[in-house]
Amino acid sequence: MKTKRSMLKHTAACLAGLLPAYVALGHHAANTYFDVTTIIEVRGVIIDVKWRNPHIGFTLKTGKADGEERVWSVESNSVSTLRQLGVTPDLLRIGDVVTVAGWPPRQAGNRMSGNHVLLPDGQELVLRGSGEKYFSEGSDQRHTVADIDARESADAADLGLFRVWSTIAGDPNQDRFWEQGYPLTEAAIAGQAAWDPVADNPAIRCEPKGMPSIMDPPYPMELTDQGDVIVIRQEEFDTVRTVYMNPGDVQSDPEPSLLGNSVGHWEGDTLVVSTSHISWPIFDTRGVPQSFQARYEERFTVSENGKRLNYTIDITDPVNFTEPIRLDRFWLWMEESQVEPYNCTPL
């Protein structure tokens, strides 16, 4: 009879064809550096912990092998995602002996992506996924879209647009922003075919993202009203977007930039933002190109109960799309969420 660990290893291998498309959405494309079809275990004493974005890390010193001790570098999820999963800095203590299960590196070296940690008291920390445990039976209790939607909050409907909004990690009901296919021109098809997901992905080098990719972060986002401008502050890459609400403040032909030039107005309670002059050359996470002719119309609408921020973006780019397209997603309000410093470190 298969043990749970062996079944999970088998499951990881079976899901190999599915994982890269999802994992590659992360800041450092984990499947590029780690073998996500295999799970290994490392046991050792924690000698260092770095609790920071874009992913926390800790160091294990293991027992002697071939006459010498080994040191393993373990990296995992972001600070905000781990907070949602109930994992806090005090749970990873220097001096504790733990067992870590996760993905091994694709190249030689004592490095791994940690997905599960077995603590000295038998508690298991699940650092990724939907909560399924590895060392024991069952699942961790964690935030879900349904859980957040069901929260009692008498004043949520009165708070409006300007607050911190969150993405719920590990829940398939948190809608996906990107489509599997688009109405591409021949130029776009050729450009995507030539795209190298490592060499041509600036995020791997900790270079900031542009529009529209920055609007699909797994991290919190805050909107603030500053009078003539609305500021959209993303945790990812410490990004700050400025939306000009006074047309007189907008240049007629601004210089192209990663985030473009954004001008907003209100239609009832919906914030409508028109964005152009974008220099970011990548449209999505799979290398569809983007031209300077790209234009966006974004709509931000808070749900009637005040718990969701619904978002749509209509995109035209005649160089790469044969017709306009629309993407959509939502964020949820979690009172405990905050925008943390990102401090990206290249791998």
N, C-alpha and C positions, 0 to 999 in steps of 0.2 A: 504493500500500500504506500502511495506517495505521501511524503510529509508535506506540511503546508509550505515549507521553504522550497522544496523541490518543485511543487506545483507552481509557485510564484516564479521560479526561474524559468519553468516551461512556458508560463503565460507571457513572461517578458519576451521570450524568443518568438512566440506566436504573434505578438503585437508589433514585431519589429517593423513591419510594413506600415503601421499606423503611427508609430511614435514620432518619426522624424518630422512629419508635417506639423505636428503640434509642438514638439520640443523646440523646433527651429524658430518658433515665434519669440523665444526668450532673448534677452539682451546679448547673450554670448553663444547662442546656438549650441546647446549642450551636446546634441548628437554629433556635432563636428569634433568635439574633443573627447567624448566618452562613448563607450560601447553600451548603448541603451538596450541591447538585447541580452545582456549578461548582468547578473548580480553577484557581487563578491562580499565577503565579510572580513572586517578588520577589527581586532580587539587591542586596546591599548589605553594608556593613561592620557587624559587631556592635559597638554602642557601650555596651550595658548588658545585664546578665543578672540576673534575679531567680529564684533556685532555691528555690521554696516552694510549698506547697499553697494552694488546691486545684488550681492548675495553675501550671507554671513559665511565665515570660515573658521575652522578650528584645526588644531594640530594634535595628532596622536603619536605617542612614543610606544612602540610595541616591544615585545620580548625579543631576546636575542635569536637571530637566525644566521647560520653560518658564522657564529662567533661574534656578531655585532648587532647592536640595537638598530632598529629602523624607525624613521620618522615619516608619518603619513600626513599629507595635506588634504583636508576634507573641505569641500565647499558645498553650499546648499542653496536655499531660497532667499528671497529678499526679506528685509525687516518687516515690511507691512504685511506680506503674505504669511510669514511665520506668526505674526501677531494674530491673524485671523485663524490660524491653525492651533492657537493656544500654546505656542512655543515661545518662551520668554528667556532673556539672557541668564536669569538665575538658575535655569534648568541645566545648563552646560557649565559645570564648575571645574576649574583647574584642580587637578589632583584626583578626580574621579576616574575609575576604570570603566570604560564603556565598550560596547560592541556596535559597530556601524555597518549597515548593509547599504550598498549602493552600486553605482555604475563604475567600472574600472576605466582607466584612461585608454585611448586608442594607441597611444605611443607609450614606450616604457617609462616607468617612473612611479614613485610612491605617492600617487594622487588619485582621488576618487570624488565622485559626486554623491554626497550622503543623502539617502532617502529615508532611512529609519535609524534610530539610535535606541539601544537598550541600555537603560540607566542601571546603576548599582542596586537600586531598590526594586528592580523588575519593571518599572514603568517604561513604556515604549513611546518615543516621540516619533510621530509621522510627519516628515518634512515636505512631502510632495503628494500629489494625487488626490483622490477623493476620500482618503481616510483609511483604506484597507491596511491592516497591520501585517507585518512580516514575521516578527518573532512570536506572535501569539494570535489567537483567534479574534475575530470581530473587527470593528472599525472604530476609529476615533470619532468623538462627537465634535463637529466643527460647524462654522457658519455656512448656511446655504442661502440661496436666493429666497426660498420659501420662508426660512427662519427670519430673515431680515424684513421681508414683506409683512410678516405676521407680528412684528414687534409692536407693543403698545407705545404710542408716542402722541400725546395730546396736542403738542404744538408743531408737529412736523409740517402740517399743511400751511402753517403761517410763516415758515422760515424762508420761503422763496428760493431763488436760484443761488444766492451767494453764500456758499458754505463748502465743506469738503465732501467729495463724492468718491465712492469706492467701487472697485471691481471685486467680485467674490471669487476667490481662487478655488479651483478643484471641483466646481459644480458645473455639470454640463448644461444646466439651465441658465448659466451666465452666457448670453448669446455671443456668437462669434461675429466679428466685424467683417472679415474678409470673405469674399465669395471664392468658390473653387474654380470658376472660369469667368472670363469677361469677353465682350465683343471687341476683339483686338484687331488692329490693322496689321498688314504684313510687316511694317516696320517694327511694331511692338512685338510681334511673334519672334522676329529675328533678334531683337534686343534681349528678350527674355531668354532665348536659347543660348545667348553668349554670356549670360550673367553667371558669375562665379559666386556661390553663397558665402564663401570665406573671403576671398580677395576683394570682392566688390561690395561687401557689407560693412559700412563705416562703423556701425554699432559695435562690432566685434573689437574695434580699436578704441572704443569709448569715445567716438566722435558723435556729437549730438544728432538726433533724428530731425527730420523736417516734416512738413505736411504732405500727406494726411496721416503718415504712420504714427506720429506723436499722439494722435487722438485715439489710439487703441492701446493704451498702456495697461499693464497688470497692476499698477500702483495707484495710490490716491491722486486726486486732482482737486484743486481749489479754485473757485471763481470769486472774485472780489470786485465790487463797484467802487471806482475811484473818480466818479463824476464824468468827465469827458472821455474817460477810457474805462474799459472793463479788462481786468487782468485774469488770464487763465494760467494758473501755476501748476505744472506737472511735477510730480516727484521724479519721474524718469528724466535723467540728465539735467535735473534742476532747471527744466525748461520754463520760460516765461513768455507767453503770447500776449500781445497787446491788441485789443480790439478798439478802434477809434469810433466813438459814438457821435462826434461832432464832425460832419463832412468838411468843414473849413480847415480842420487840422490835417487833412490827408493830402499828400503830394499827388500831383497829376500823373507822374511817371516815376514812381519810386524805384530804387535799386532792387533787383531780385535778391531774395534771402531764403534761408531754409524754411522759415515759417510763413513767408510771403507777407503781403500787406492786407490787413483785415479791417473791414469797415462794417459796423453793426447798426441795427435799428430794431425797434420793438414792433411786433405785430401782436397786439393784445399782451398776453403774458409770455409770448415766445420770443426769445432772442434770436434774431436772424443775422448771420454773419456772412459777408461776401469776401472771398479771399482770392488774390491773384499775385503775380510777380513772384513765383516760387522757384527757387533754384535747386531744391532737393530733387535728384535725378531718378529716384526709385519710388514707384507708386505703392507697392505692397511688399509682403515678406517673401515673395517668390520671384522677385526680380523683374516684374512688369515695369517697363520704363515710364518716365513722366517727362513731359516737355514744358517749356516756358509758357506754352499756350494753355496750360491747365487752369481751370477756373472752378471754384467751389462755392456752393451755397449751403451753409450749415444752419440747423435749427435746434435750439436747446429749449425743451419744454418740461417743466416739473409736473409730475402726475398730480391728480386731484387730491390724493391723500398725502402728498408731499414726500413720499418715500423713494420715488424714482426720478432720475433725470433722463428723459428720453432724448435721443440724438439721431438726427439724420444728416447725411451729407450728399448733395447732388453734385456730380462731377462731370465736367466736359473737358476733353482733351482730344481735339481732332487729329493730332499726330498719332495717338496711340489707341483711341477708342473709336469705333465706327458709329457709336451712338452714346448719348448720355447714360450714366449709370447712377444708381443710388445705393449707398451703404447705410446701415443703421446699427445701433447698439443702445445700451442703457447703463447707467451707474446707479448704485443704491446709497442711501444715506445711512451711515453708521456713526453714532455719536462719538465713539471712541477713536475714530480714524483721524490721522493727522498726516500732513505732508512732511516726510523726513528728508534730510540731506541725502544725495545720491552717491557722490564720491566714487564714481566708476573707476575701476582698476583693470587695465587690459590684461588678458590672460597670456 
